[in-house]
Amino acid sequence: MAKFQSLKEAVAENLRDGDTVAFEGFTHLIPHAAAHEVIRQGIKDLTLIRIDPRHHL
């Protein structure tokens, strides 16, 4: 079942220092707000994954 929550709550509940995370979107839809919320919350040592849609088969 879907859980609706603010971006602030979603980041706080789901990301921890040292996690691996993918911020996904196509060109202008890259989720800048989510990345900025991670920075605001001071989450560190993340491994970031970027999947480039131009290379999918």
N, C-alpha and C positions, 0 to 999 in steps of 0.2 A: 504494500500500500504506500502511496506517495505521502511524503511528509513535507508540508510547507513551512518554511522558516526564513528568517531574514538571512542575508548573506553573512552578516556578522556571526549569527548563531551557527550557521552551516560550517563556516571555517573553524570556529572555536570547537565544535563537536567532532570534526572529522580530520583535522590536520594536526600533526605533532612535529616537533623538531626531528629532523632526520628522515621524514617520510619521502616517498616518491610520488609525484603528482603530475598529471597531464592537464594543462589548460588548453582546451580545444575550441576551435572556431576557424572560420574561413576568412582570411584577409581582414576585412573591417569588422568581423564578428568575434575577434579574439577577445576573451573576457578580461579586459583591463581592470574592471572593478574588483573581480575576484583576486587578481594578483595584488592590487593595492590593499585589499583587506588583509591579505597574508602579511604584507609589510607592516601595516598598522598594528597588527597583533604581535609582531616581533617573532614570528616563526622563522627558525633558522635551519641551516644545513639541509635544505630540500634538494632532492634530485628532480630536475624538471624535464619532462618529456614533451617534445613537440612533434606531432605527427604531421607531415607535410602532405596534403591531399593531392598534390601534383604527382606524387610517386606511387599512388595506389593503382593496382591493376584492375 
